[in-house]
Amino acid sequence: MARLAVKPLVRRHSEIGIFLIGAILVVYFSATSGGYWANLYNFGTIMQQTSTMGLMVIGLALVITTGEIDISVGSTFGIGALVYLWLALRVDPVLAALCATAVGAAIGTFNGVLVTRTNTPSLIITLGSLMIFRGLAIALTSGFAFSIPYKQRGAFSYWLLGGDTLLGFNTALIWLVVALIIFSAMLRLMPWGNRLLAVGGSSDSALSRGVRVDRIKLSAFILCGALSAFGGVLEAGKLGSADGSMGRLMELQAIASCVLGGTLLAGGRVSLIGALAGAFVLSSIQSYLVVMGVAPQWFMVLLGVIVVAAALGDRSLQQWALRK
Amino acid sequence: MASSQPLIQVKNLDLYFGSFHALKNVSVDFRAGELVGLVGDNGAGKTTLIRVLCGLHAPTSGEVYFDGARVTTFHPKLAIDFGIETIQQSVGLCDNLSIARNFYLGREPVKRILGIPFLDFRVMRDMSAKVIRQFGLRDNVSVDDEVERLSGGERQSVKIGRAVEFKNRVVIMDEPTNHLSVREREHVNELAVQLKEQGLLVIYITHDIFQVHKLADRIVIMENGEVVKDARTTEMSAEALEEVIRHGGRVVEKRSAK
């Protein structure tokens, strides 16, 4: 009887798998790290990483929901950080953050317009922009880092933009929670979300009902660019400096987070909270390796193993749930 | 009674997909209050023609008039705004969305809170529930169920129910009775006639000339992308029309082969 109740729940909520994995890992990491992993300070660090990556993950999840993909998010994240750092001292941090986010939106527009106007696979287009904007970031910084001197980071605006903590948590978490609430509401409670999901489920059917498929896809790309760049702003706000390699390979973690969190790569199914749980799991693993003194190079290996294992595990969980 | 001014007028329409000539110089009129059977074999161009009328394809050349005004841009949104509801064969429902969400896709009712448009779930649920019950969906199917769970007949019923609910000026039905039981089929055919009697233009696409001959005022037969016959049902029997479909444009070729 209890199993009968669990199955529909698992069927409806593809994100359950990642919460199970997260819970198991938290218990395991806490038990095996002798208190170095499971403490408030470390948890705060994990949440900070989850937050900045989480903004990118929300944006990417929206694009994946439409059946497209954006692998340029890591480069956009880096560009966002650099634009913010470059402008923060010259103008004003808040204005700098707005400009950086706008640049991210522009990169999203670039991707979205090319994908929808030319019907080229988004994987190719955003692979191109991944390289273009990474290349620009490295070329324009020419090996130097942009930074804000520590003593100049006192203002409230720096605090607000990831520069400090509230109750032990980096202020980036506030932004993440706000973004999660707003985008979950847009996705589930507004016409835009209904159309976004429809486009991912069947773009032909959505089109036949008069949905402007191209505009919906474009809006997802723009939001993805803006959110990724804003994630970069908050990361730069925390670190106070960035170089041209900021955000490198983050696109892979972001895609993994979405998939682990129950977002279907083919589109039409998404869980923002699940994707964020995915980001939390990846940040947790990374931090576990750090506190255990494992060389960070192993992170990629472990990330790969976890992604494959989780994908297989999730598949069997879903198949079990679908069986009568 | 059909009006004299055509509601939809298609003039010398050509449509190419790459080098494939899908519609060849098609000219046909449709009037309000008329039930027109669009008949022909697979690949005759019936579906392609209605995909132009519902805005999915733009013609390569030729003209389309709606209510006397020339149509210059083709998009399903514009067709729906004109009042053209289409029941398509293969598309129209998104498997990943609930019945209620599918029902209102593209025209979602909203409640504004602080000016922000939120979906009005009550309207969406109530209206779609009323309609799917009329169309005889099982009682254990809820409007919150994803369409994925529905059988072929139920999916068709949702599409037909939706078109009838939002009917405006034109209802185009592409093989509406596929996947339906005998009783459901009769129901759909009755509906088509009712819609016509309410003054709508109904374009009914089918393979089955005998079925549509009973309902329609006029039959348009297509073959190889061309209109080969346009006749009133009072003037030509179903048998005679079937003969046209069977031989169609090939009659001449066959004779010369002899």
HADDOCK unambig.tbl for C-alpha pairs under 7 A between the chains (distance, minus, plus):
assign (segid A and resid 189 and name CA) (segid B and resid 118 and name CA) 5.57 0.50 0.50
assign (segid A and resid 189 and name CA) (segid B and resid 119 and name CA) 5.49 0.50 0.50
assign (segid A and resid 190 and name CA) (segid B and resid 117 and name CA) 6.32 0.50 0.50
assign (segid A and resid 190 and name CA) (segid B and resid 118 and name CA) 4.66 0.50 0.50
assign (segid A and resid 190 and name CA) (segid B and resid 119 and name CA) 5.08 0.50 0.50
assign (segid A and resid 191 and name CA) (segid B and resid 108 and name CA) 5.97 0.50 0.50
assign (segid A and resid 191 and name CA) (segid B and resid 118 and name CA) 6.98 0.50 0.50
assign (segid A and resid 191 and name CA) (segid B and resid 119 and name CA) 6.03 0.50 0.50
assign (segid A and resid 194 and name CA) (segid B and resid 101 and name CA) 6.99 0.50 0.50
assign (segid A and resid 195 and name CA) (segid B and resid 105 and name CA) 6.79 0.50 0.50
assign (segid A and resid 195 and name CA) (segid B and resid 106 and name CA) 6.89 0.50 0.50
assign (segid A and resid 198 and name CA) (segid B and resid 94 and name CA) 5.86 0.50 0.50
assign (segid A and resid 198 and name CA) (segid B and resid 97 and name CA) 6.92 0.50 0.50
assign (segid A and resid 201 and name CA) (segid B and resid 94 and name CA) 5.50 0.50 0.50
assign (segid A and resid 201 and name CA) (segid B and resid 95 and name CA) 6.39 0.50 0.50
assign (segid A and resid 201 and name CA) (segid B and resid 96 and name CA) 5.59 0.50 0.50
assign (segid A and resid 202 and name CA) (segid B and resid 94 and name CA) 5.46 0.50 0.50
assign (segid A and resid 204 and name CA) (segid B and resid 91 and name CA) 6.41 0.50 0.50
assign (segid A and resid 205 and name CA) (segid B and resid 91 and name CA) 4.73 0.50 0.50
assign (segid A and resid 205 and name CA) (segid B and resid 92 and name CA) 4.27 0.50 0.50
assign (segid A and resid 205 and name CA) (segid B and resid 93 and name CA) 5.61 0.50 0.50
assign (segid A and resid 205 and name CA) (segid B and resid 94 and name CA) 6.21 0.50 0.50
assign (segid A and resid 206 and name CA) (segid B and resid 92 and name CA) 6.93 0.50 0.50
assign (segid A and resid 207 and name CA) (segid B and resid 76 and name CA) 6.64 0.50 0.50
assign (segid A and resid 208 and name CA) (segid B and resid 76 and name CA) 5.68 0.50 0.50
assign (segid A and resid 208 and name CA) (segid B and resid 92 and name CA) 6.05 0.50 0.50
assign (segid A and resid 209 and name CA) (segid B and resid 76 and name CA) 6.61 0.50 0.50
assign (segid A and resid 209 and name CA) (segid B and resid 92 and name CA) 6.56 0.50 0.50
assign (segid A and resid 209 and name CA) (segid B and resid 105 and name CA) 6.46 0.50 0.50
assign (segid A and resid 209 and name CA) (segid B and resid 106 and name CA) 5.79 0.50 0.50
assign (segid A and resid 210 and name CA) (segid B and resid 76 and name CA) 4.60 0.50 0.50
assign (segid A and resid 210 and name CA) (segid B and resid 77 and name CA) 3.74 0.50 0.50
assign (segid A and resid 210 and name CA) (segid B and resid 80 and name CA) 6.76 0.50 0.50
assign (segid A and resid 210 and name CA) (segid B and resid 106 and name CA) 5.74 0.50 0.50
assign (segid A and resid 211 and name CA) (segid B and resid 77 and name CA) 6.62 0.50 0.50
assign (segid A and resid 211 and name CA) (segid B and resid 106 and name CA) 5.21 0.50 0.50
assign (segid A and resid 268 and name CA) (segid B and resid 96 and name CA) 6.24 0.50 0.50
